[in-house]
Amino acid sequence: MNRFEEFTTHMVQQVGKKEGAISPAIVNSASFGYGNSETGEGIFEGSVKKPLYARMGNPTSSQLEQILASMDGGVGAVAASSGMGATAMATLSLLRAGDEVISIGGLFGGTYSYFTETLTRFGITTHFFDVDALDAIEETINTATKILFLESVGNPNMRLPDISRIAEIANRHGVVLIVDNTITPLSVAPIALGADIVVYSTTKIITGNASALGGAVIFRAISEGEDKFKSDRYHDIHPFIKKMGSMALIANAKKRALRDFGMSANGFGSYLTMLGLETLPLRMDRIVTSVETVAKALNEKGLNVNHPCLPHHPHHERYLNQFSNGCGTLLTIDMGTKERAFNFLNRLKLITITANIGDSRTLGLHMASTIYRDFDESTREFLGITPGLIRISIGLESAEAIVNDFLDAANI
Ligand SMILES: *Cc1c(COP(=O)(O)O)cnc(C)c1O
């Protein structure tokens, strides 16, 4: 049974109930009555497991959190208001002024500006590296390094990291590895590969139809024996380990991020995200095959396509050996100039021009004039943003129909 088959069963069984209402209940209350003061005290203390207040958690979102945690083999998850909310939660719950982050590969534009413009204002420095700069990454790790942050697939440079090797470096140095797995849920299992924390924008393929903005952070369990979180580097977490044991990272994130920053998910959004999860394995399975079909067909016809399934891609071997369940819905095409990119995009009939990815529909966007418009020349070069670059997120349409539409638009 491949991973998608296995999870198709798992997801439909987890989302639907066998008794009563099958579809998850949407709880829309901002606050919850405690009944009596003793229960109220117990809820605040943590001995009574009942809802406290919607900023701290919501029953509908709790179901979503359990499904996502089981998907990635985490001990628990915390849903967030957006993918950026999830990234902020995962990082801010571990960082303090003077700390350093090492960011590897990618990078999603919002995450890049979060590191370079926002976190710097709070005295946190981020160092950026290509996925293959392993020696430089290792040399940069020092006692102030709290986080190695990695994107599972370079968006939009399509470079693939050797996640196990990077996890090995992180673990050897006792530093936390966070993987943004937004592009490759199910295809890549970061915790199984040695990562500690997984971040998702559920807005993308997990929900899959532009109906809900959301995010989630999945945490591994703290080990009973030795654990890097028990080292001095993470002393802020120690009180949570003492109190909550294996669940310490969840409690820490809820306190630091939900209670104090309020990047909380809402019940209705979480409901829509669960409907997406039901069909995620089916959609992933279909799209990772379609992406290859489209990339190969357009490459054969002479378009300048970037996807690691193509033999000339620098990470083709890694794609075959370590990404056997594909690397998500994206491919890019370099049209040479902005003008040719615009003309091409405007002639395509099937695609929707938008900044989203991972949708049921095929989406396209010119990179330099949109998401990366405010970035200077050298940053664009580092991120692989050339003037004619178009990013395509393949959808559920027939691969043949997509290929034909692209060939028509390119006049091939
Ligand atoms: C979209 C995206 C995000 C941010 O998610 P939002 O839900 O838009 O806040 C983070 N990382 C990656 C890789 C993304 O594609």
The ligand as a Gaussian input file, in Angstrom:
#p B3LYP/6-31G(d) Opt

LIG

0 1
 C        1.428000      30.154000       1.560000
 C        2.604000      29.671000       2.310000
 C        2.831000      30.095000       3.605000
 C        1.938000      31.110000       4.304000
 O        0.644000      30.632000       4.447000
 P       -0.657000      31.590000       4.611000
 O       -1.743000      30.616000       4.918000
 O       -0.832000      32.304000       3.313000
 O       -0.364000      32.511000       5.722000
 C        3.944000      29.604000       4.271000
 N        4.782000      28.750000       3.680000
 C        4.583000      28.304000       2.416000
 C        5.558000      27.340000       1.816000
 C        3.495000      28.752000       1.684000
 O        3.310000      28.338000       0.446000

